Amino acid sequence: MKSTKLSDSSGYMLFESLIALAMVSLAIYVLMPHSVQFFTTLKSAGAEVAYWRVAQDQMQVIAKGGSPIGSQASGGILFTTAWDPDAAQLVVSGSDGTERVTVRADEIQVEDP
């Protein structure tokens, strides 16, 4: 019995479709882990930038002779700050409590606005 659907005038549609599906599946299989890793890295980098932004703001206040704010929100994260004047250290903790940034007060330069 001879099949006429495999070699009609439009070509081998089923075979070409399977090759295209295999190529798309392979591309998704290869690129999906890289995409997930990229967005995870981007999110953690954004949180780190927010930590350093709060630390810099608080150190500017301390360097000008003021007292730091106890809690501050930046980048969607609530930060708490603790200033130790004896050790000249500022500790910035996020609401998740997973990261800490310690900056020495003598490393910050005060800029006049």
Secondary structure as GFF3:
##gff-version 3
##sequence-region A 1 113
A	DSSP	alpha_helix	13	63	.	.	.	ID=ss1
A	DSSP	beta_strand	71	74	.	.	.	ID=ss2
A	DSSP	beta_strand	77	84	.	.	.	ID=ss3
A	DSSP	beta_strand	89	93	.	.	.	ID=ss4
A	DSSP	beta_strand	100	104	.	.	.	ID=ss5
A	DSSP	three_ten_helix	105	107	.	.	.	ID=ss6
###
